[in-house]
């Protein structure tokens, strides 16, 4: 069997009962343990419909679904991909990612990613972190623009991963959503996992991983009724802001995947922008903070709303 989206579910045989999920999937698919572990961490393997950790031990008869494919096994190579760098030193790089640029290579994007461009500009990053996505400590969706920090040294990588886990990295996004939230500020605290109906998408699910998004209303518009929000990530799940805002009835304008593309406002990607990034420098201990203005396509939408 070769796992892929839409593949038939696997039923755990008696002979593999008690084995870890990463070993079972590796044995049944022929993928390496490292590939499977990366897939599990990305919620690409479901057990009983829910995401699990790689060390979860399976029981005979349990159903395992593989809803994605592992990242390409070979480390990516340098390519000429233009990058907008806002800050760089020997430990970290802060990049302003444009909408449409994929962060790291995967099954559907073997070339032309941000990682390929980083390797061309900073070859030493190849030895930092996961070889399949060197230097990458957090991600933005392909169609989300804005700021990302990338590690250039192993020590910086470890420190930034720890800071993200400890929720000490300040990540704020600007989002335009449909409707008017009942409260001007709030926190959406709801677990996120793979959608059962559409496995390529995420959804609020009881069996998902914990996720918290804080938001503040910045400005309200009446024609059409939309609201500009500042959202702050307290966790970093896949599609987190988009899923959480849809869950409270206010999908992101332009977001076709989560109910936000409507004819009243023409936008061919989600109105979501990583506008602010602040963190403690892993080498010097200095506090670094960056702000990135809205790109032209999003600013144009606000200008039209202003009339």
N, C-alpha and C positions, 0 to 999 in steps of 0.2 A: 504493500500500500504506500502511496505517496500522499502525505497530508496536504490539504489545501482547503480554502474556504468552500463550504458546501460538501465536504467529504463525509462519507458515512461514519456515524459514531462507532467508536470501538467499545466492545464489551470486555471487561477485564477477565481473562481466563483464570481458572483455579490455580494454574501453575505459577501465576504472577501475583497471587494474593499476598498482601503484606509488603510488596515492593513499593519504592518511592515512585511518584508520578513521573518524574523526569526519566527514570530508568525504564519504566514501562513504555512510555511513548517512544523513547529512543529504540527500544527493542522492536516495537511493532511498526515503526516507520523507516528505520534505517538511518535516521538522522543522528548526529553526534549528541552526546550529553550536553555539551556547551550550547549547541544550537537549540536544543529543547529547553534548557534552562532560561535562555534569553526569551524564548517564546512564552514560557510560563510567566515570566516577570512582566511581559507585555499583555497579560490576560488573553493569550492566544490559545490556551488549553483550559477547557471547562470540565468539571466533574460534577455530575448531577445538575448541570445548568449554571454552576457558579464558578468563579475564579478561585484558584487554590494556590498555595505555596509549593515550591518545587520539592520540598521534603515530605509533602503529604503522602501517607501510605494508603494504598488502595485495597479495597475488598473485592473478592470475586463477584462478578455480576454488575459492578458499578459501570456506569456509562461515561466514557471519556469522549468529548467532542474537541476536534482541532479546527479552530475557526480562522486561522491565519497560517502563514508559512514563516520559517525562520529567516532572519536576515541572511544575506549572502555570506557564505562561509569564508570566502577569501577576503583578506583585509582590503579596503578600498585603496585606490592609487590616486595620486595627485592629478587634478584636472583644472583647467582654466575656468573657474567659476567666479564671477565678480563678487566681491564682498565689500560691505560698508562697515569699516571698523571705527568704533567710537573711542576705544581705549585699548592699549596693549602694553604689556611689560613681559618680563621673563616668566611670569607665573600665570597670568590670565589675559584673556582677550574678551572685550565686549563688542558684540556684533549687532548691528541693526538689520534684522532679517526682513526682506521684502515678502509680501504675499506671493504665493506661488512657488517659493523655493522650499524644497523638501530638506529637512535637517540632516538626515543620515540615510545611507543606502539601505534598501530592503528588497524584498522579492519584486515589487513593482517599480522600484526606482534604483536601478543598478548604477546609474551614472548621473552626473550633473547636480549632486546635492551640495549642501553647505560644507559637509565634511570633506568632500573632494577638493573644494576651494581652499579650505583650511590647510589641508595637507600640502597644497602647492605653495602657500604663503608661509607656513610654519611646519616644515618637514618633521621636526622633533615630536610633534603631537602624535605621530604614529605609535609611539611607545607609551602613551598616556591613557589609562583606563581600558575600556573594552576595545579590542582590536577592530571590531566591526563598526564601532562608532567612536573613534578616538577623540578624547577631549570633551565629549558631550556629557554634561551633568544634569541638564534638564532640556526640555524640548518645547517647541511651539508647533501647532498644527501647520500643515502646508499653507493654508490660506489665511493664517494669522500673521500679521506683521508685528515688528517690534524688537525689543531688546532681549539678548541672551548673553550669558556669561559662559565662556569656554575655558577649560583648564589647559595650561601649556606644560605643566610639570606634574609628576605623580603625586607629590606632596600637596599641590594645589587641588588636584582632583579629589584626593581623600578628604581634604578640609571642606571643599565645597559640597561634596556629597553629604558629609556630616552636618553641615550648616542647613542644607535643604531639609534633611530629616528632622533636625531640631527646630525647623520653622523660623530660622533667624534671617533668612534671605527675604527681603521685602520685594514682592512682585505685584505690581498694580496694573490693571488693564482698563482701557476705555471700551465700553460696549454700548451700542445703541439697541434698545429692545422695544418690542411692540407693547403697547399699552402703558399702564401706569401702576407700578407696584403699590400695594396698599400702604406700606411703611416706607418712609424716605430712606431708612437704613435698616439693614437686617443681615442675618447670617443664614445661609442655606446649609444645613447639616444633614446630608443624606448619602448613604453608600452608593458607589457607582461600580457597575460591572458590565460585562458584555450583554447586549440586548438578546433576548431569546428569539424574538421574531426576526431580527436583522443583525446577525453576528458581526457584521463589519462596523456596527455602530454601538454606542454605549447607552446605558440607561440607569436610572435609579433602581437599585435592586437590593433587597434585604440581604442577599448573600454576597454583595459586592464589597469593595474595600472602602474604608471610611474616607469621607471627603467633606471639606468645609470651604465655603466661599462666602466672604463678606462683601456687601455692596453698599454704596451710598448713591442716592440720586443726585445728579449734578444739575440737570436742566430738563424741563418738560416741554414738549411740543404738542400742538393741538391738531395740526392738519398735515399728515395723519397723526394719530395719537401715538407718540413714541417717547421714550425717556432715555436720556444719556446717563449712564451709570459709570462709576468707578468701582471696579471689582478688585478685591485683594484675595490672592490664593493663600489659604492656610495649609492646603495639601496640593499635590500636583498630579491628579489622575488624568487619564486620557480624555480629552474633550470636556474637562470638568466644568468650566464656566458655561459652555453651551448647553450641556445636559442639565445643570442646576437651574439655569434661567428658564429653560423650557419646562422643567418640572414645576416651577411656580407660576407658570402660565404666561411668561414673558420671553419668548424666544428671541434670539439675536437677529436683528434685521439682516436679510441677505443669506441666512443660513439654511440652505436647501435641505440639509440632512436632518435638521431638528425643527422644521416647521416655521422658519423665519423668512423664506423667500415669498414675497407678495408683490402684486403689481403696483401698489401705491408708491413704493420706493424701489427704483431700479438699481440693484447692486448685485454683482455676480460672485460675491464672496461674503462671508460673515463680517459684519461691522465689529471687529474685535482686534484690539491693538495693544501690545505690551508696551505701555507708555513709560513706566517707571521701574527701575531696578536698583536695589541698594543691598550691599553686603559688606562684610568685613574682609579686607584683603587677606588671603591665606598666608602671605609671607610677611607683610609689614604690620598687620593688625590695624591699618588705617581704615576708616569708614569711607567707602566709595558709593556714590549715588549718581545715577544717570537718568535723564529724561529725554524721551524721543517724541517729537511732534507727530501729529496725525499725517499719514501719507496723503497724497493728492486725492486719491479716489474717495477716501473717507471724508476728508475736509470738504470735498465738493458736495457730498450729501448734506452735511451740516449747513453749508452755505445756501443750498436750495431750501432747507427748512427755515432758515432765517429770512428767506424771501428777498 
